[in-house]
Amino acid sequence: MTPPCSPPDRARNGHRLTLAPARTSAPEATVCCMDVGVVWSAVGALGTVTAAGIAAWAARQSRSSAEQANLAAGALADIERDRRHSELTPRFWVRVEPGGEGTDVKRLRVMLVGPPGLDHLDSLTVRIRDDHFRRGEGMLLAGGPSREQVKNHIWGPYMFTPGTGPDEARADGTGRVTAYEASLPVGEELPFQLEQTRPGSWMGNMSQEDWQRQRGTVIRLAIDATHNEHGTWTLPCEIDVARRIDRSRSVSGSGSVSGPPTGTGVLTPDWFSPFSS
């Protein structure tokens, strides 16, 4: 008996014919059908993620733009503040005159004369500057003065008389600084008393005459002017007390020197009314 599914043998012309097994059809392809609702749920989730990303990017851009706007506004405010500060740089008229006959004492007068828009200062400090701003920073000699001694000494012809000053202001013990801590209206002036400096205690037998000759006749000042709203300015000034024409100086932020307010170009001892002693 022929096995099942096995092709029968057939004879043709006495020959046994073995037939090849019958071909089977190709396996059926499997088709997976996804639910439409699932597809749209995935698309919706992707859209939500994309929208969230766009929103986050827009938020970052917005923050960045706001920060840049704030930085720009701050920069403009700084520029305007600096411009206003420069515009209001105080102008002073500074004068040195004899303090009396038969004495080497000098009287220093500092008058606030402007500019327009600055009606007063809240404080004023006048300092004596050395002949060189790096005095005491060089190499020290063995057996010589200490760095502190060199820095505290005034390397110039004149200093403030310690304990003197306008109103309640008083020069410090070194004679270098006088701080006026009250309001100074425009058009008003402050008197300060100056006296000759002396050689340092470590200078041996140097005489007062030799010391004064070495120091010359130029008084170097620095004026620190403060206005509570507009800030602080530091203005340098140099006056040669040996030259009549140089005994007064107009001091402004540019460091310029001009003639007296009358425009005469010649300074006279009675240009300011003398202070009472």
C-alpha positions as CSV (number, residue, x, y, z in Angstrom):
1,M,0.0,0.0,0.0
2,T,1.3,3.4,-1.0
3,P,2.1,5.5,2.0
4,P,-0.1,8.5,2.4
5,C,0.9,11.6,0.7
6,S,3.5,9.6,-1.2
7,P,3.1,9.7,-5.0
8,P,2.1,6.3,-6.6
9,D,4.5,4.5,-8.9
10,R,3.2,4.2,-12.5
11,A,4.4,1.9,-15.3
12,R,4.6,3.0,-18.8
13,N,5.7,0.7,-21.6
14,G,6.8,-1.8,-19.0
15,H,9.0,0.7,-17.2
16,R,8.3,1.7,-13.7
17,L,8.1,5.5,-13.4
18,T,8.8,7.1,-10.2
19,L,7.1,10.5,-10.0
20,A,8.6,13.4,-8.1
21,P,6.6,14.5,-5.1
22,A,4.0,17.0,-5.8
23,R,5.0,20.6,-5.2
24,T,3.4,22.3,-2.3
25,S,2.3,25.9,-2.5
26,A,4.5,28.7,-0.9
27,P,3.8,29.5,2.7
28,E,1.3,32.2,3.2
29,A,2.6,35.6,4.2
30,T,1.7,36.8,7.7
31,V,0.2,40.4,7.8
32,C,0.2,42.2,11.1
33,C,-2.5,44.8,11.2
34,M,-2.0,47.6,13.9
35,D,-5.0,49.2,15.5
36,V,-5.6,52.7,14.1
37,G,-6.2,54.1,17.6
38,V,-2.7,53.0,18.6
39,V,-1.2,54.8,15.6
40,W,-2.9,58.1,16.3
41,S,-1.9,57.8,20.0
42,A,1.7,57.5,19.0
43,V,1.5,60.5,16.6
44,G,-0.2,62.5,19.3
45,A,2.5,61.7,21.9
46,L,5.2,62.7,19.3
47,G,3.4,65.9,18.7
48,T,3.2,66.6,22.4
49,V,7.0,66.0,22.8
50,T,7.7,68.3,19.8
51,A,5.5,71.1,21.1
52,A,7.1,70.8,24.6
53,G,10.6,71.1,23.0
54,I,9.5,74.1,20.9
55,A,8.0,75.7,24.0
56,A,11.2,75.1,26.0
57,W,13.3,76.6,23.2
58,A,11.1,79.6,23.0
59,A,11.3,80.1,26.8
60,R,15.1,80.0,26.6
61,Q,15.1,82.4,23.8
62,S,12.8,84.7,25.7
63,R,15.0,84.5,28.8
64,S,18.1,85.2,26.7
65,S,16.5,88.2,25.1
66,A,15.4,89.6,28.4
67,E,18.9,89.1,29.9
68,Q,20.4,90.8,26.8
69,A,18.0,93.6,27.1
70,N,18.8,94.0,30.8
71,L,22.5,94.0,30.1
72,A,22.1,96.6,27.4
73,A,20.0,98.8,29.7
74,G,22.6,98.4,32.4
75,A,25.4,99.3,30.1
76,L,23.5,102.4,28.9
77,A,22.9,103.4,32.5
78,D,26.6,103.1,33.3
79,I,27.5,105.2,30.3
80,E,25.1,107.9,31.3
81,R,26.2,107.8,34.9
82,D,29.9,108.1,33.8
83,R,29.0,111.0,31.4
84,R,27.2,112.8,34.2
85,H,30.0,112.2,36.6
86,S,32.5,113.6,34.1
87,E,30.2,116.6,33.3
88,L,30.0,117.5,37.0
89,T,33.7,117.3,37.7
90,P,34.3,120.1,40.3
91,R,36.3,123.2,39.4
92,F,38.4,124.9,42.1
93,W,40.4,128.1,42.4
94,V,43.4,127.4,44.5
95,R,45.6,130.2,45.9
96,V,48.7,130.3,48.1
97,E,49.7,133.5,49.8
98,P,51.9,134.6,52.7
99,G,50.5,133.9,56.1
100,G,52.1,137.1,57.6
101,E,55.2,139.2,57.6
102,G,58.3,137.8,59.1
103,T,57.1,134.2,58.9
104,D,57.4,131.3,56.5
105,V,53.8,130.2,57.1
106,K,51.6,130.2,54.0
107,R,47.9,130.3,53.6
108,L,46.3,128.0,51.1
109,R,42.8,128.9,49.9
110,V,40.6,126.4,48.0
111,M,37.4,127.8,46.4
112,L,34.7,125.7,44.7
113,V,33.7,127.6,41.5
114,G,31.6,125.1,39.5
115,P,30.6,123.6,37.2
116,P,26.9,124.6,36.5
117,G,24.8,121.8,37.9
118,L,27.0,121.1,40.9
119,D,25.8,123.4,43.7
120,H,27.8,122.0,46.6
121,L,30.1,119.2,47.8
122,D,29.4,117.0,50.8
123,S,33.1,116.7,51.8
124,L,36.5,117.8,50.7
125,T,39.9,116.4,51.5
126,V,43.2,118.1,50.5
127,R,46.4,116.1,50.5
128,I,50.1,117.0,50.1
129,R,51.7,114.9,47.4
130,D,55.3,113.8,47.5
131,D,57.7,114.8,44.7
132,H,57.4,111.3,43.4
133,F,54.4,108.9,43.9
134,R,56.6,105.9,44.6
135,R,58.6,107.3,47.4
136,G,59.5,104.5,49.9
137,E,59.0,101.7,47.4
138,G,62.5,101.4,46.2
139,M,65.5,99.5,47.7
140,L,66.3,100.5,51.3
141,L,69.8,101.2,52.4
142,A,71.3,99.3,55.3
143,G,71.3,101.5,58.4
144,G,68.9,104.0,56.7
145,P,65.3,104.8,57.4
146,S,62.5,102.2,57.3
147,R,60.0,102.0,54.5
148,E,57.4,103.4,56.8
149,Q,59.6,106.4,57.8
150,V,60.1,107.2,54.1
151,K,56.5,106.9,53.2
152,N,55.3,109.0,56.2
153,H,57.8,111.8,55.5
154,I,56.6,114.6,53.3
155,W,58.9,115.1,50.3
156,G,58.0,118.6,49.4
157,P,58.6,122.2,50.5
158,Y,55.4,122.6,52.5
159,M,53.0,120.7,54.7
160,F,49.8,121.4,56.7
161,T,50.4,122.7,60.2
162,P,49.2,119.8,62.3
163,G,46.1,120.5,64.3
164,T,45.0,123.5,62.1
165,G,42.2,123.7,59.5
166,P,39.0,125.3,58.5
167,D,36.0,125.1,60.9
168,E,36.1,121.7,62.7
169,A,38.5,120.1,60.2
170,R,42.1,119.5,61.5
171,A,45.2,118.4,59.7
172,D,46.6,115.0,60.8
173,G,49.7,114.6,62.9
174,T,52.0,114.1,59.8
175,G,50.8,117.4,58.2
176,R,49.9,115.5,55.0
177,V,46.0,115.5,55.0
178,T,43.2,117.8,56.1
179,A,39.7,116.4,55.7
180,Y,36.7,118.8,55.7
181,E,33.6,116.7,56.4
182,A,30.9,119.4,56.0
183,S,29.1,120.8,53.0
184,L,30.9,123.3,50.8
185,P,28.5,125.4,48.6
186,V,29.7,126.6,45.2
187,G,31.3,130.0,45.4
188,E,32.7,129.4,48.9
189,E,36.3,128.8,49.9
190,L,38.3,127.0,52.7
191,P,41.5,128.3,54.3
192,F,44.4,126.0,55.2
193,Q,47.7,126.8,57.0
194,L,51.0,125.6,55.5
195,E,54.4,125.5,57.0
196,Q,57.8,124.4,55.8
197,T,58.7,120.7,55.9
198,R,61.9,119.6,57.8
199,P,64.6,117.1,57.0
200,G,64.0,113.6,58.3
201,S,65.5,112.5,61.7
202,W,67.8,110.1,59.9
203,M,69.3,112.7,57.6
204,G,72.1,113.5,60.0
205,N,73.4,117.1,59.9
206,M,71.3,118.3,56.9
207,S,70.3,121.9,57.6
208,Q,66.9,123.4,57.0
209,E,68.3,125.6,54.3
210,D,69.8,122.6,52.4
211,W,66.6,120.7,52.8
212,Q,64.4,123.5,51.4
213,R,66.8,124.0,48.6
214,Q,66.5,120.4,47.6
215,R,62.8,120.4,47.9
216,G,62.3,123.3,45.6
217,T,59.3,125.7,45.6
218,V,56.5,123.6,44.0
219,I,53.6,122.4,46.3
220,R,51.9,119.3,44.9
221,L,48.3,118.8,46.0
222,A,45.5,116.3,45.5
223,I,41.9,117.3,46.1
224,D,39.4,114.6,46.8
225,A,35.9,116.0,46.3
226,T,32.8,114.0,47.2
227,H,29.1,114.5,46.3
228,N,26.8,112.0,47.9
229,E,24.7,111.5,44.7
230,H,27.3,111.9,42.0
231,G,30.4,110.3,43.5
232,T,34.0,111.3,44.2
233,W,36.6,113.0,42.1
234,T,40.4,113.3,42.7
235,L,42.0,116.3,41.1
236,P,45.8,117.1,41.1
237,C,47.2,120.6,41.5
238,E,50.7,122.1,41.5
239,I,51.6,125.6,42.6
240,D,55.0,127.2,42.4
241,V,55.1,129.6,45.4
242,A,58.2,131.3,44.1
243,R,56.4,132.7,41.0
244,R,53.8,135.4,41.6
245,I,51.8,134.4,38.5
246,D,51.7,130.8,39.7
247,R,50.4,131.4,43.2
248,S,46.8,130.8,42.0
249,R,45.5,127.9,40.0
250,S,42.2,127.0,38.4
251,V,41.8,123.2,38.9
252,S,39.4,121.1,36.8
253,G,39.1,117.5,35.8
254,S,41.2,118.1,32.7
255,G,44.1,119.4,34.8
256,S,44.1,122.6,32.9
257,V,45.3,125.9,34.4
258,S,43.7,129.2,33.5
259,G,43.8,132.8,34.5
260,P,41.9,134.3,37.4
261,P,38.1,134.7,37.1
262,T,38.5,138.4,36.3
263,G,40.3,137.5,33.1
264,T,43.1,139.9,33.8
265,G,45.8,137.2,33.8
266,V,47.6,139.0,36.7
267,L,47.2,137.9,40.2
268,T,47.2,140.4,43.0
269,P,47.5,139.8,46.8
270,D,44.1,141.3,47.4
271,W,42.3,139.2,44.8
272,F,40.6,137.4,47.8
273,S,39.6,139.2,50.9
274,P,42.0,138.3,53.6
275,F,40.8,135.9,56.3
276,S,40.7,137.0,59.9
277,S,43.5,135.4,61.9
